[in-house]
Amino acid sequence: MIAMTRTLWTSLQLVRVMLLSSAAGVALSCGGSGGDRAPTQPPPEQPTAPAVPVAVPGTLTARLVTPNADDGAILLDVTGPAPAAEITAAVQGAVAHSRTDGNTTRVAVFGPLASGALFKFAVPDVNAAPQFTAKVTEASDRASALRTSVTGYQITIAP
């Protein structure tokens, strides 16, 4: 065996302490404790509220389908999420009159009527057009003779 001197023994101990200190410093600077912690995740995103559709004020058109070629007047009821307003005849030479009760508007159109655009009306939201319905309740010919039936009359409402 080689006899070690006290100075050599102390030097070896000093080198060992320095090596261990350096290794510990490197491990700590790498930012981990050996992988026993879960990786850092970004915070979860906050749920966003669904977009509320914006109301688009505008005009809707009531279109008539008639089984007759000589209509002179039509009375109908329009119902929807809001009352029809500012009603104007869409037929040249025709006039429209209306009366509103709640969300139902009774409309009478007089003139030379045929299939096609019948009248226009203002609404607070044109996106609600599918929610509007219309039903013909009476019709007459151009000689003012009341029709015996309104079967075959249809009204569609769209922008």
MARKELUM-428196 format. One record per residue: residue in one letter; residue number from 0; x, y, z of N, C-alpha, C, O in turn. Coordinates in steps of 0.05 Angstrom, whole numbers, plus 5000, padded with zeros to 4 digits. Each point is the difference from the previous one (the first is absolute). Layout:
REM residues N
@residu->A	num->NUM	npx->X	npy->Y	npz->Z	capx->X	capy->Y	capz->Z	cpx->X	cpy->Y	cpz->Z	opx->X	opy->Y	opz->Z
...
REM end
This chain:
REM residues 159
@residu->M	num->0	npx->5016	npy->4977	npz->5000	capx->4984	capy->5023	capz->5000	cpx->5017	cpy->5025	cpz->5000	opx->5022	opy->5001	opz->5011
@residu->I	num->1	npx->4967	npy->5017	npz->4977	capx->5015	capy->5025	capz->4998	cpx->4993	cpy->5017	cpz->5025	opx->4976	opy->5003	opz->5007
@residu->A	num->2	npx->5043	npy->5006	npz->5004	capx->4995	capy->5017	capz->5024	cpx->4993	cpy->5028	cpz->4991	opx->5015	opy->5012	opz->4984
@residu->M	num->3	npx->4963	npy->4998	npz->5026	capx->4991	capy->5026	capz->4992	cpx->5009	cpy->5020	cpz->5021	opx->4999	opy->4995	opz->5024
@residu->T	num->4	npx->5008	npy->5027	npz->4967	capx->5006	capy->5021	capz->5018	cpx->4975	cpy->5015	cpz->5007	opx->4980	opy->4999	opz->4985
@residu->R	num->5	npx->5022	npy->5015	npz->5036	capx->4976	capy->5015	capz->5008	cpx->4994	cpy->5021	cpz->4980	opx->4976	opy->5005	opz->4996
@residu->T	num->6	npx->5042	npy->5007	npz->4992	capx->4995	capy->5021	capz->4980	cpx->4987	cpy->4989	cpz->4976	opx->4981	opy->5012	opz->4989
@residu->L	num->7	npx->5027	npy->4964	npz->5002	capx->4988	capy->4987	capz->4977	cpx->4971	cpy->4993	cpz->5006	opx->4982	opy->5004	opz->4984
@residu->W	num->8	npx->5013	npy->4985	npz->5040	capx->4973	capy->4992	capz->5008	cpx->4982	cpy->5025	cpz->5001	opx->4978	opy->4998	opz->4990
@residu->T	num->9	npx->5031	npy->5023	npz->5020	capx->4984	capy->5025	capz->5002	cpx->4995	cpy->5010	cpz->4972	opx->4978	opy->5010	opz->4994
@residu->S	num->10	npx->5041	npy->4989	npz->4988	capx->4996	capy->5009	capz->4972	cpx->4979	cpy->4983	cpz->4986	opx->4983	opy->5011	opz->4986
@residu->L	num->11	npx->5017	npy->4963	npz->5018	capx->4980	capy->4983	capz->4987	cpx->4972	cpy->5006	cpz->5011	opx->4981	opy->5000	opz->4985
@residu->Q	num->12	npx->5017	npy->5005	npz->5041	capx->4974	capy->5006	capz->5012	cpx->4990	cpy->5027	cpz->4988	opx->4976	opy->5002	opz->4994
@residu->L	num->13	npx->5042	npy->5017	npz->5002	capx->4992	capy->5026	capz->4990	cpx->4990	cpy->4997	cpz->4971	opx->4981	opy->5013	opz->4992
@residu->V	num->14	npx->5032	npy->4971	npz->4992	capx->4992	capy->4995	capz->4972	cpx->4973	cpy->4987	cpz->4999	opx->4983	opy->5007	opz->4984
@residu->R	num->15	npx->5013	npy->4973	npz->5034	capx->4974	capy->4986	capz->5001	cpx->4977	cpy->5019	cpz->5007	opx->4979	opy->4999	opz->4988
@residu->V	num->16	npx->5025	npy->5019	npz->5031	capx->4980	capy->5019	capz->5009	cpx->4994	cpy->5019	cpz->4977	opx->4977	opy->5007	opz->4995
@residu->M	num->17	npx->5044	npy->5002	npz->4991	capx->4996	capy->5018	capz->4977	cpx->4984	cpy->4987	cpz->4978	opx->4982	opy->5013	opz->4988
@residu->L	num->18	npx->5024	npy->4962	npz->5006	capx->4986	capy->4986	capz->4979	cpx->4970	cpy->4996	cpz->5007	opx->4983	opy->5005	opz->4983
@residu->L	num->19	npx->5012	npy->4988	npz->5042	capx->4972	capy->4996	capz->5009	cpx->4985	cpy->5027	cpz->5000	opx->4977	opy->5000	opz->4992
@residu->S	num->20	npx->5036	npy->5021	npz->5016	capx->4987	capy->5026	capz->5000	cpx->4994	cpy->5009	cpz->4972	opx->4978	opy->5011	opz->4994
@residu->S	num->21	npx->5040	npy->4985	npz->4987	capx->4996	capy->5007	capz->4972	cpx->4977	cpy->4984	cpz->4988	opx->4983	opy->5012	opz->4987
@residu->A	num->22	npx->5016	npy->4962	npz->5019	capx->4978	capy->4984	capz->4990	cpx->4973	cpy->5009	cpz->5011	opx->4980	opy->5000	opz->4985
@residu->A	num->23	npx->5019	npy->5007	npz->5040	capx->4975	capy->5009	capz->5013	cpx->4992	cpy->5027	cpz->4987	opx->4976	opy->5004	opz->4995
@residu->G	num->24	npx->5043	npy->5014	npz->5000	capx->4994	capy->5025	capz->4988	cpx->4989	cpy->4997	cpz->4972	opx->4981	opy->5014	opz->4992
@residu->V	num->25	npx->5030	npy->4968	npz->4993	capx->4990	capy->4994	capz->4972	cpx->4972	cpy->4989	cpz->5002	opx->4983	opy->5008	opz->4984
@residu->A	num->26	npx->5012	npy->4973	npz->5034	capx->4973	capy->4988	capz->5002	cpx->4979	cpy->5021	cpz->5008	opx->4978	opy->5000	opz->4990
@residu->L	num->27	npx->5029	npy->5018	npz->5029	capx->4981	capy->5020	capz->5008	cpx->4995	cpy->5020	cpz->4978	opx->4978	opy->5010	opz->4997
@residu->S	num->28	npx->5042	npy->4997	npz->4987	capx->4996	capy->5019	capz->4979	cpx->4983	cpy->4989	cpz->4977	opx->4989	opy->5015	opz->4984
@residu->C	num->29	npx->5009	npy->4959	npz->5014	capx->4983	capy->4988	capz->4979	cpx->4971	cpy->5001	cpz->5008	opx->4983	opy->4994	opz->4983
@residu->G	num->30	npx->5011	npy->5014	npz->5041	capx->4972	capy->5004	capz->5008	cpx->4984	cpy->4976	cpz->5004	opx->4977	opy->4999	opz->4992
@residu->G	num->31	npx->5033	npy->4982	npz->5020	capx->4983	capy->4977	capz->5005	cpx->5009	cpy->4985	cpz->5025	opx->5022	opy->5004	opz->5009
@residu->S	num->32	npx->4960	npy->4980	npz->5001	capx->5007	capy->4984	capz->5023	cpx->5000	cpy->4971	cpz->4992	opx->4995	opy->4982	opz->5016
@residu->G	num->33	npx->5011	npy->5013	npz->4958	capx->5002	capy->4972	capz->4992	cpx->4975	cpy->4991	cpz->4986	opx->4997	opy->4976	opz->4995
@residu->G	num->34	npx->4984	npy->5041	npz->4997	capx->4977	capy->4992	capz->4985	cpx->4977	cpy->4990	cpz->5016	opx->4981	opy->4989	opz->4989
@residu->D	num->35	npx->5019	npy->5016	npz->5038	capx->4977	capy->4990	capz->5015	cpx->4977	cpy->5020	cpz->5001	opx->4979	opy->4994	opz->5012
@residu->R	num->36	npx->5024	npy->5029	npz->4974	capx->4978	capy->5019	capz->4998	cpx->4989	cpy->5000	cpz->4972	opx->5015	opy->4994	opz->4981
@residu->A	num->37	npx->4959	npy->5012	npz->5017	capx->4988	capy->5000	capz->4973	cpx->5010	cpy->5025	cpz->4985	opx->5006	opy->5020	opz->5012
@residu->P	num->38	npx->4996	npy->4978	npz->4961	capx->5008	capy->5023	capz->4985	cpx->4981	cpy->5023	cpz->5004	opx->4976	opy->4996	opz->5004
@residu->T	num->39	npx->5034	npy->5028	npz->4995	capx->4983	capy->5024	capz->5003	cpx->4982	cpy->5003	cpz->4976	opx->5009	opy->5000	opz->4977
@residu->Q	num->40	npx->4965	npy->5003	npz->5028	capx->4980	capy->5003	capz->4978	cpx->4990	cpy->5029	cpz->5001	opx->4998	opy->5012	opz->5021
@residu->P	num->41	npx->4995	npy->5000	npz->4955	capx->4988	capy->5026	capz->5001	cpx->4972	cpy->4999	cpz->5013	opx->4988	opy->4979	opz->4999
@residu->P	num->42	npx->5003	npy->5042	npz->5013	capx->4974	capy->5000	capz->5013	cpx->4978	cpy->4994	cpz->4979	opx->5003	opy->5009	opz->4977
@residu->P	num->43	npx->4976	npy->4977	npz->5030	capx->4979	capy->4994	capz->4980	cpx->4987	cpy->5026	cpz->4991	opx->4997	opy->5019	opz->5015
@residu->E	num->44	npx->4995	npy->4981	npz->4959	capx->4986	capy->5024	capz->4990	cpx->4973	cpy->5003	cpz->5012	opx->4986	opy->4980	opz->5005
@residu->Q	num->45	npx->5006	npy->5045	npz->5000	capx->4974	capy->5005	capz->5011	cpx->4979	cpy->4996	cpz->4978	opx->5005	opy->5009	opz->4978
@residu->P	num->46	npx->4973	npy->4978	npz->5028	capx->4979	capy->4996	capz->4979	cpx->4990	cpy->5028	cpz->4991	opx->4996	opy->5018	opz->5017
@residu->T	num->47	npx->4999	npy->4984	npz->4958	capx->4989	capy->5025	capz->4989	cpx->4970	cpy->4997	cpz->4997	opx->4990	opy->4979	opz->4993
@residu->A	num->48	npx->4996	npy->5043	npz->5013	capx->4971	capy->4999	capz->4997	cpx->4993	cpy->5000	cpz->4970	opx->5014	opy->5012	opz->4984
@residu->P	num->49	npx->4965	npy->4973	npz->5008	capx->4992	capy->4999	capz->4972	cpx->4992	cpy->5028	cpz->4991	opx->4989	opy->5016	opz->5015
@residu->A	num->50	npx->5017	npy->4990	npz->4960	capx->4994	capy->5026	capz->4989	cpx->4970	cpy->5003	cpz->4998	opx->4986	opy->4982	opz->4990
@residu->V	num->51	npx->5004	npy->5040	npz->5019	capx->4971	capy->5006	capz->4998	cpx->4995	cpy->5013	cpz->4973	opx->5013	opy->5020	opz->4993
@residu->P	num->52	npx->4969	npy->4969	npz->4991	capx->4995	capy->5012	capz->4974	cpx->4990	cpy->5029	cpz->5003	opx->4984	opy->5006	opz->5018
@residu->V	num->53	npx->5026	npy->5011	npz->4965	capx->4992	capy->5028	capz->5001	cpx->4975	cpy->5004	cpz->4983	opx->4999	opy->4990	opz->4977
@residu->A	num->54	npx->4981	npy->5024	npz->5033	capx->4976	capy->5005	capz->4985	cpx->5006	cpy->5018	cpz->4977	opx->5015	opy->5020	opz->5003
@residu->V	num->55	npx->4974	npy->4974	npz->4974	capx->5004	capy->5016	capz->4975	cpx->4973	cpy->5010	cpz->4992	opx->4984	opy->4986	opz->4988
@residu->P	num->56	npx->5010	npy->5040	npz->5018	capx->4974	capy->5011	capz->4992	cpx->4999	cpy->5001	cpz->4969	opx->5020	opy->5004	opz->4987
@residu->G	num->57	npx->4956	npy->4993	npz->5003	capx->4997	capy->5002	capz->4971	cpx->4971	cpy->4995	cpz->4991	opx->4981	opy->5004	opz->5015
@residu->T	num->58	npx->5017	npy->4988	npz->4960	capx->4974	capy->4996	capz->4987	cpx->4996	cpy->4971	cpz->4991	opx->5018	opy->4988	opz->4989
@residu->L	num->59	npx->4958	npy->5002	npz->5016	capx->4993	capy->4973	capz->4990	cpx->4978	cpy->5004	cpz->4979	opx->4986	opy->5020	opz->5000
@residu->T	num->60	npx->5012	npy->4961	npz->4982	capx->4980	capy->5001	capz->4978	cpx->4981	cpy->4976	cpz->5003	opx->5009	opy->4977	opz->5002
@residu->A	num->61	npx->4965	npy->5029	npz->4997	capx->4980	capy->4979	capz->4999	cpx->4994	cpy->4995	cpz->4971	opx->4993	opy->5018	opz->4985
@residu->R	num->62	npx->5009	npy->4957	npz->5007	capx->4995	capy->4992	capz->4972	cpx->4975	cpy->4982	cpz->4999	opx->4996	opy->4983	opz->5016
@residu->L	num->63	npx->4988	npy->5023	npz->4964	capx->4974	capy->4986	capz->4997	cpx->5001	cpy->4979	cpz->4978	opx->5012	opy->5005	opz->4978
@residu->V	num->64	npx->4976	npy->4973	npz->5027	capx->4994	capy->4980	capz->4979	cpx->4970	cpy->4998	cpz->5001	opx->4988	opy->4993	opz->5020
@residu->T	num->65	npx->5000	npy->5013	npz->4957	capx->4970	capy->4999	capz->4998	cpx->4991	cpy->4981	cpz->4978	opx->5014	opy->4997	opz->4979
@residu->P	num->66	npx->4964	npy->4989	npz->5025	capx->4989	capy->4983	capz->4980	cpx->4983	cpy->5015	cpz->4979	opx->4990	opy->4988	opz->4981
@residu->N	num->67	npx->5007	npy->5038	npz->5023	capx->4983	capy->5016	capz->4982	cpx->5016	cpy->5021	cpz->4985	opx->5021	opy->5009	opz->5010
@residu->A	num->68	npx->4968	npy->4999	npz->4968	capx->5014	capy->5021	capz->4983	cpx->4988	cpy->5027	cpz->5004	opx->5011	opy->5020	opz->4989
@residu->D	num->69	npx->4967	npy->4983	npz->5026	capx->4986	capy->5026	capz->5001	cpx->4995	cpy->5009	cpz->5029	opx->4978	opy->5010	opz->5006
@residu->D	num->70	npx->5041	npy->4985	npz->5012	capx->4996	capy->5009	capz->5028	cpx->5001	cpy->5031	cpz->5001	opx->5016	opy->5013	opz->4987
@residu->G	num->71	npx->4966	npy->4997	npz->5030	capx->4999	capy->5029	capz->5004	cpx->5004	cpy->5009	cpz->5029	opx->5005	opy->5023	opz->5005
@residu->A	num->72	npx->4993	npy->4958	npz->5013	capx->5005	capy->5007	capz->5029	cpx->5006	cpy->4974	cpz->5015	opx->4990	opy->4978	opz->4994
@residu->I	num->73	npx->5028	npy->5025	npz->5025	capx->5008	capy->4977	capz->5017	cpx->5003	cpy->5010	cpz->5028	opx->5011	opy->5021	opz->5005
@residu->L	num->74	npx->4978	npy->4964	npz->5014	capx->5002	capy->5005	capz->5029	cpx->5016	cpy->4977	cpz->5012	opx->4993	opy->4977	opz->4996
@residu->L	num->75	npx->5028	npy->5030	npz->5019	capx->5016	capy->4979	capz->5012	cpx->5011	cpy->5009	cpz->5027	opx->5001	opy->5024	opz->5006
@residu->D	num->76	npx->5008	npy->4956	npz->5010	capx->5012	capy->5005	capz->5026	cpx->5029	cpy->4992	cpz->4999	opx->5006	opy->4977	opz->4992
@residu->V	num->77	npx->5011	npy->5041	npz->5017	capx->5029	capy->4994	capz->5002	cpx->5007	cpy->4999	cpz->5030	opx->4994	opy->5018	opz->5015
@residu->T	num->78	npx->5018	npy->4960	npz->4993	capx->5008	capy->4996	capz->5028	cpx->5030	cpy->4994	cpz->5000	opx->5010	opy->4985	opz->4984
@residu->G	num->79	npx->5003	npy->5026	npz->5036	capx->5029	capy->4995	capz->5003	cpx->5010	cpy->5008	cpz->5028	opx->4984	opy->5007	opz->5017
@residu->P	num->80	npx->5042	npy->4993	npz->4986	capx->5012	capy->5007	capz->5026	cpx->4997	cpy->5030	cpz->5006	opx->5004	opy->5008	opz->5023
@residu->A	num->81	npx->4990	npy->5008	npz->4957	capx->4996	capy->5029	capz->5003	cpx->4978	cpy->5008	cpz->4981	opx->4997	opy->4987	opz->4979
@residu->P	num->82	npx->4988	npy->5034	npz->5027	capx->4980	capy->5009	capz->4981	cpx->5012	cpy->5011	cpz->4974	opx->5021	opy->5012	opz->5000
@residu->A	num->83	npx->4964	npy->4984	npz->4978	capx->5008	capy->5012	capz->4974	cpx->4995	cpy->5030	cpz->5002	opx->4980	opy->5008	opz->5011
@residu->A	num->84	npx->5038	npy->5008	npz->4978	capx->4997	capy->5029	capz->5001	cpx->5006	cpy->5012	cpz->4972	opx->5012	opy->4986	opz->4983
@residu->E	num->85	npx->4980	npy->5038	npz->5013	capx->5005	capy->5015	capz->4975	cpx->4993	cpy->4983	cpz->4976	opx->5016	opy->4996	opz->4982
@residu->I	num->86	npx->4959	npy->4994	npz->5017	capx->4991	capy->4983	capz->4978	cpx->4994	cpy->5017	cpz->4975	opx->4986	opy->5020	opz->5001
@residu->T	num->87	npx->5026	npy->4970	npz->4977	capx->4995	capy->5014	capz->4974	cpx->4994	cpy->4978	cpz->4979	opx->5012	opy->4979	opz->5000
@residu->A	num->88	npx->4969	npy->5028	npz->4982	capx->4994	capy->4981	capz->4979	cpx->5024	cpy->4998	cpz->4981	opx->5013	opy->5019	opz->4994
@residu->A	num->89	npx->4992	npy->4956	npz->4996	capx->5021	capy->4995	capz->4982	cpx->4990	cpy->4999	cpz->4971	opx->5016	opy->4997	opz->4981
@residu->V	num->90	npx->4958	npy->5004	npz->5016	capx->4987	capy->4998	capz->4973	cpx->4994	cpy->5029	cpz->4991	opx->4988	opy->5016	opz->5015
@residu->Q	num->91	npx->5021	npy->4990	npz->4961	capx->4994	capy->5027	capz->4989	cpx->4970	cpy->5004	cpz->4998	opx->4986	opy->4983	opz->4988
@residu->G	num->92	npx->5005	npy->5039	npz->5022	capx->4971	capy->5007	capz->4998	cpx->4984	cpy->4988	cpz->5023	opx->4976	opy->5004	opz->5001
@residu->A	num->93	npx->5037	npy->4982	npz->5018	capx->4986	capy->4988	capz->5023	cpx->5005	cpy->5017	cpz->5025	opx->5019	opy->5015	opz->5001
@residu->V	num->94	npx->4963	npy->4982	npz->5018	capx->5003	capy->5013	capz->5026	cpx->4998	cpy->4979	cpz->5022	opx->4986	opy->4979	opz->4996
@residu->A	num->95	npx->5027	npy->5026	npz->5026	capx->4999	capy->4982	capz->5023	cpx->4992	cpy->5015	cpz->5025	opx->5009	opy->5023	opz->5004
@residu->H	num->96	npx->4974	npy->4964	npz->5012	capx->4992	capy->5011	capz->5026	cpx->5005	cpy->4978	cpz->5020	opx->4998	opy->4977	opz->4994
@residu->S	num->97	npx->5009	npy->5032	npz->5031	capx->5006	capy->4980	capz->5020	cpx->4991	cpy->5009	cpz->5028	opx->4995	opy->5023	opz->5005
@residu->R	num->98	npx->5002	npy->4957	npz->5012	capx->4994	capy->5004	capz->5028	cpx->5015	cpy->4979	cpz->5016	opx->4999	opy->4976	opz->4993
@residu->T	num->99	npx->5014	npy->5033	npz->5029	capx->5016	capy->4981	capz->5016	cpx->4988	cpy->4995	cpz->5027	opx->4990	opy->5019	opz->5013
@residu->D	num->100	npx->5010	npy->4956	npz->4995	capx->4992	capy->4993	capz->5027	cpx->5021	cpy->4980	cpz->5011	opx->5000	opy->4977	opz->4993
@residu->G	num->101	npx->5017	npy->5033	npz->5024	capx->5022	capy->4984	capz->5011	cpx->5020	cpy->4995	cpz->4978	opx->5010	opy->5018	opz->4987
@residu->N	num->102	npx->4996	npy->4956	npz->5008	capx->5019	capy->4993	capz->4979	cpx->4986	cpy->4990	cpz->4975	opx->5013	opy->4989	opz->4982
@residu->T	num->103	npx->4961	npy->5017	npz->5016	capx->4985	capy->4993	capz->4976	cpx->4991	cpy->5025	cpz->4986	opx->4989	opy->5018	opz->5013
@residu->T	num->104	npx->5016	npy->4983	npz->4961	capx->4992	capy->5024	capz->4985	cpx->4980	cpy->4990	cpz->4978	opx->5007	opy->4982	opz->4984
@residu->R	num->105	npx->4970	npy->5030	npz->5015	capx->4980	capy->4994	capz->4979	cpx->5005	cpy->5020	cpz->4977	opx->5001	opy->5024	opz->5004
@residu->V	num->106	npx->5003	npy->4965	npz->4972	capx->5007	capy->5016	capz->4977	cpx->4978	cpy->4996	cpz->4978	opx->4993	opy->4977	opz->4994
@residu->A	num->107	npx->4998	npy->5045	npz->4995	capx->4981	capy->4999	capz->4977	cpx->5014	cpy->5014	cpz->4977	opx->5010	opy->5023	opz->5003
@residu->V	num->108	npx->4992	npy->4963	npz->4974	capx->5012	capy->5011	capz->4976	cpx->4979	cpy->5001	cpz->4979	opx->4986	opy->4981	opz->4995
@residu->F	num->109	npx->5011	npy->5043	npz->4992	capx->4980	capy->5005	capz->4979	cpx->5014	cpy->5008	cpz->4975	opx->5018	opy->5017	opz->5000
@residu->G	num->110	npx->4973	npy->4972	npz->4977	capx->5011	capy->5007	capz->4974	cpx->5001	cpy->4977	cpz->4982	opx->4989	opy->4979	opz->5006
@residu->P	num->111	npx->5024	npy->5024	npz->4971	capx->5003	capy->4978	capz->4981	cpx->5021	cpy->4980	cpz->5010	opx->5024	opy->5003	opz->4994
@residu->L	num->112	npx->4968	npy->4976	npz->5020	capx->5018	capy->4982	capz->5013	cpx->5005	cpy->4975	cpz->4984	opx->4982	opy->4990	opz->4986
@residu->A	num->113	npx->5042	npy->4999	npz->5016	capx->5008	capy->4976	capz->4986	cpx->5022	cpy->4986	cpz->5017	opx->5009	opy->5012	opz->5019
@residu->S	num->114	npx->4999	npy->4965	npz->4973	capx->5022	capy->4986	capz->5014	cpx->5025	cpy->5017	cpz->4998	opx->5006	opy->5012	opz->4979
@residu->G	num->115	npx->5008	npy->4990	npz->5044	capx->5025	capy->5015	capz->5001	cpx->5001	cpy->5017	cpz->5025	opx->4985	opy->4995	opz->5019
@residu->A	num->116	npx->5033	npy->5025	npz->4982	capx->5003	capy->5017	capz->5023	cpx->4973	cpy->5014	cpz->5005	opx->4989	opy->5012	opz->4982
@residu->L	num->117	npx->5001	npy->4987	npz->5043	capx->4974	capy->5012	capz->5007	cpx->5004	cpy->5025	cpz->5016	opx->4989	opy->5021	opz->4993
@residu->F	num->118	npx->5027	npy->4978	npz->5029	capx->5006	capy->5024	capz->5016	cpx->5027	cpy->4996	cpz->5015	opx->5010	opy->4977	opz->5002
@residu->K	num->119	npx->5001	npy->5045	npz->5007	capx->5025	capy->5000	capz->5015	cpx->4994	cpy->5011	cpz->5028	opx->4982	opy->5017	opz->5003
@residu->F	num->120	npx->5034	npy->4975	npz->5016	capx->4997	capy->5011	capz->5027	cpx->5026	cpy->5000	cpz->5015	opx->5018	opy->4983	opz->4995
@residu->A	num->121	npx->4985	npy->5035	npz->5024	capx->5024	capy->5003	capz->5015	cpx->4999	cpy->4983	cpz->5025	opx->4979	opy->4996	opz->5013
@residu->V	num->122	npx->5044	npy->4992	npz->4994	capx->5003	capy->4984	capz->5024	cpx->5026	cpy->5007	cpz->5015	opx->5018	opy->5011	opz->4987
@residu->P	num->123	npx->4983	npy->4984	npz->5039	capx->5025	capy->5006	capz->5014	cpx->5023	cpy->4981	cpz->4994	opx->5023	opy->5007	opz->5005
@residu->D	num->124	npx->4971	npy->4969	npz->4984	capx->5021	capy->4981	capz->4994	cpx->4992	cpy->4983	cpz->4976	opx->4983	opy->4983	opz->5002
@residu->V	num->125	npx->5030	npy->5021	npz->4975	capx->4994	capy->4985	capz->4976	cpx->5008	cpy->4970	cpz->5003	opx->4991	opy->4983	opz->4985
@residu->N	num->126	npx->5027	npy->5012	npz->5034	capx->5009	capy->4972	capz->5004	cpx->4977	cpy->4983	cpz->5012	opx->5001	opy->4976	opz->4999
@residu->A	num->127	npx->4978	npy->5037	npz->5011	capx->4977	capy->4986	capz->5011	cpx->4978	cpy->4995	cpz->4978	opx->4978	opy->4991	opz->5007
@residu->A	num->128	npx->5029	npy->5013	npz->4968	capx->4980	capy->4996	capz->4979	cpx->4987	cpy->4972	cpz->5001	opx->4975	opy->4998	opz->4996
@residu->P	num->129	npx->5039	npy->4980	npz->5009	capx->4987	capy->4974	capz->5001	cpx->4979	cpy->4998	cpz->5022	opx->4983	opy->4982	opz->4999
@residu->Q	num->130	npx->5017	npy->5036	npz->5021	capx->4981	capy->4998	capz->5022	cpx->4974	cpy->5015	cpz->4993	opx->4981	opy->4998	opz->5016
@residu->F	num->131	npx->5018	npy->5016	npz->4962	capx->4976	capy->5013	capz->4992	cpx->4983	cpy->4982	cpz->4983	opx->5009	opy->4985	opz->4983
@residu->T	num->132	npx->4965	npy->5015	npz->5022	capx->4981	capy->4985	capz->4984	cpx->4977	cpy->5018	cpz->4992	opx->4995	opy->5020	opz->5012
@residu->A	num->133	npx->4992	npy->4972	npz->4966	capx->4977	capy->5016	capz->4991	cpx->4979	cpy->4981	cpz->4989	opx->5006	opy->4979	opz->4989
@residu->K	num->134	npx->4969	npy->5029	npz->5016	capx->4977	capy->4983	capz->4992	cpx->4979	cpy->5018	cpz->4987	opx->4991	opy->5020	opz->5012
@residu->V	num->135	npx->5001	npy->4973	npz->4964	capx->4979	capy->5014	capz->4986	cpx->4973	cpy->4993	cpz->5013	opx->4994	opy->4976	opz->5002
@residu->T	num->136	npx->4990	npy->5044	npz->5006	capx->4975	capy->4994	capz->5013	cpx->4976	cpy->5006	cpz->4981	opx->4979	opy->4988	opz->5002
@residu->E	num->137	npx->5025	npy->5032	npz->4980	capx->4979	capy->5006	capz->4980	cpx->5013	cpy->5010	cpz->4975	opx->5022	opy->5011	opz->5000
@residu->A	num->138	npx->4964	npy->4986	npz->4978	capx->5009	capy->5011	capz->4974	cpx->4975	cpy->5006	cpz->4983	opx->4979	opy->4988	opz->5004
@residu->S	num->139	npx->5024	npy->5031	npz->4978	capx->4978	capy->5007	capz->4981	cpx->5012	cpy->5004	cpz->4973	opx->5023	opy->5005	opz->4996
@residu->D	num->140	npx->4959	npy->4994	npz->4984	capx->5009	capy->5005	capz->4972	cpx->4999	cpy->5031	cpz->4996	opx->4994	opy->5015	opz->5018
@residu->R	num->141	npx->5013	npy->4993	npz->4957	capx->5002	capy->5029	capz->4995	cpx->4973	cpy->5013	cpz->4998	opx->4998	opy->5025	opz->5000
@residu->A	num->142	npx->4980	npy->4960	npz->5000	capx->4973	capy->5011	capz->5000	cpx->4990	cpy->5000	cpz->5029	opx->4976	opy->5006	opz->5005
@residu->S	num->143	npx->5041	npy->4989	npz->5015	capx->4994	capy->5000	capz->5028	cpx->4982	cpy->4977	cpz->5009	opx->4988	opy->5001	opz->5021
@residu->A	num->144	npx->5011	npy->4977	npz->4963	capx->4985	capy->4977	capz->5008	cpx->5018	cpy->4982	cpz->5018	opx->5022	opy->4993	opz->4992
@residu->L	num->145	npx->4968	npy->5002	npz->5032	capx->5016	capy->4984	capz->5020	cpx->5004	cpy->4972	cpz->4989	opx->4981	opy->4987	opz->4990
@residu->R	num->146	npx->5043	npy->5002	npz->5013	capx->5006	capy->4973	capz->4992	cpx->4986	cpy->4981	cpz->5020	opx->5000	opy->5006	opz->5024
@residu->T	num->147	npx->4990	npy->4972	npz->4966	capx->4987	capy->4981	capz->5018	cpx->5020	cpy->4984	cpz->5016	opx->4993	opy->4988	opz->5020
@residu->S	num->148	npx->5032	npy->5011	npz->4971	capx->5021	capy->4984	capz->5014	cpx->5027	cpy->5014	cpz->4995	opx->5005	opy->5013	opz->4980
@residu->V	num->149	npx->5013	npy->4985	npz->5040	capx->5027	capy->5010	capz->4997	cpx->5020	cpy->4977	cpz->4997	opx->5024	opy->5003	opz->5003
@residu->T	num->150	npx->4965	npy->4973	npz->4990	capx->5017	capy->4977	capz->4995	cpx->5017	cpy->5006	cpz->4975	opx->4990	opy->5011	opz->4980
@residu->G	num->151	npx->5036	npy->4983	npz->5022	capx->5018	capy->5005	capz->4978	cpx->5016	cpy->5026	cpz->5003	opx->5020	opy->5004	opz->4986
@residu->Y	num->152	npx->4972	npy->5014	npz->5032	capx->5015	capy->5024	capz->5005	cpx->5023	cpy->4994	cpz->5019	opx->4996	opy->4986	opz->5020
@residu->Q	num->153	npx->5027	npy->5024	npz->4974	capx->5023	capy->4996	capz->5018	cpx->5016	cpy->5026	cpz->5002	opx->5001	opy->5016	opz->4981
@residu->I	num->154	npx->5010	npy->4989	npz->5042	capx->5017	capy->5023	capz->5005	cpx->5027	cpy->4990	cpz->5011	opx->5000	opy->4985	opz->5019
@residu->T	num->155	npx->5022	npy->5025	npz->4969	capx->5026	capy->4994	capz->5011	cpx->5012	cpy->5027	cpz->5008	opx->4995	opy->5021	opz->4988
@residu->I	num->156	npx->5022	npy->4978	npz->5032	capx->5013	capy->5024	capz->5010	cpx->5030	cpy->4996	cpz->5000	opx->5010	opy->4980	opz->5012
@residu->A	num->157	npx->5005	npy->5038	npz->4976	capx->5029	capy->4998	capz->4999	cpx->5012	cpy->5028	cpz->4996	opx->4985	opy->5019	opz->4993
@residu->P	num->158	npx->5040	npy->4984	npz->5012	capx->5013	capy->5026	capz->4996	cpx->4999	cpy->5008	cpz->4970	opx->5010	opy->5022	opz->4993
REM end
